[in-house]
Amino acid sequence: MRRNLIFFLVIFSACTQKPAEENIDSSEEKEQAYIRAIEGEDEQLDPEIIKRGEVLIAYSDCATCHKSDKRAKGPAFQDIAKRYPIKEIYIDLLARKVISGGTGSWGSPIMSPHPDLKEEDAKAMVSYILSLEE
């Protein structure tokens, strides 16, 4: 009886496992669900603003929670760039979010507020992040 039960469980688990190809699709689907890309055409960014944003990020505490190409405590900068099109409205929105902090957009991590950051600097930093999509 016990042997039959073990045999049944082994057969059942073998029949319910997904093939490797389906696992690849599900990981792609998970990434798409995580990023939730917003449709829209990119606008041109001023290369000087992008460079300024890169320098500001280098001297900030952003690297404590964010990495360029992989998730850390917060989302990767490249994932943020994949989600938001380069448009003034999203640059303004994200700059305000950097200044005021927030939670929920990328799961449970909480972004600390940066109230001493000037809006102009936050916009430059966001412009740099959005330029990283490729």
Secondary structure, DSSP 8 states (H G I E B T S, - for coil): -HHHHHHHHHHHHHHHS--HHHHHHHHHHHHHHHH-----------HHHHHHHHHHHHTSSGGGT--SSS-SSS--HHHHHHHS-S-HHHHHHHHHHHHH-EEETTEEEEE---TTS-HHHHHHHHHHHHTT--
